[in-house]
Amino acid sequence: ESEEGRIRQMYLAAFSREPTHQEVNAAIEFIRSQASEYGLSASQAERDERVWADVAHVFFNVKEFVLVN
């Protein structure tokens, strides 16, 4: 699955909604940043579990995920 498709799936699972274009772009930017931190290319980042675990950790810390009305 593509990065964008994976991000969309993660948003649906975490927030029960589709991400905005801005959120998708921010997530892709974060993935690129983490890939750089791990010394990975963009294509390696798409398959690296550490990068995607970092994305999941960000989602867990978003107020929208934590707050229950």
N, C-alpha and C positions, 0 to 999 in steps of 0.2 A: 504494500500500500504506500502511496505517496506521503510525504511529510504533511501536506495539507489535509489529506484524508485522515491520517492518524490524529492530527490535532483536532479535527472536527469530531472524531469518535471520542476523544478524551473529553472534549467540552460536553458532548451529549451525556457521557457517563457521569461526569462530575457535577454538571450544572443543569442537566435536562434541557439544554438549548443549544442552538447553533452559535458558533463564535462569529463576531463581526469581522469584517475584513481587517480592521485595525488590530484586533486580537490575534488573528492568524499571522499577520505580519510581525507582531511583537513576539509571538511564540517562535516563529522561524528565525528572527533576529537572536533570540535567546539561545536557540539550538546552535546557531553559527558561533555564538560567543562561547558556549560550552565546548563545542568541538575544538575551537582554538585553544581553550584551556587544557584540553586533553591531547592536543597535538594531532587532531584528526582532520581529514579533508571533509568537505561537505557530503560526499557520497559515503564516506565511512560513518559519519554522524548519523545518517539515516538508519543504520543498522546497529549502532552502539547502544547497548542497554544502559550504560551510565548516563548518557545524554538524556534518554527518555525517562529515566528514573528522576533526574533533576527536574525535568518538566513536570512530572507528577508531583514532586515535592512542592513546586511553586503552586500548583493547583490546590494542594491541601492547605496552603497558607492564605489563600484568597478569602477575603471576608465573605464573599458570596457562598463559598463552600462551607465555611464554619458556622455562619449565622443561620439559625432556625427561627422562623417567625411563628 
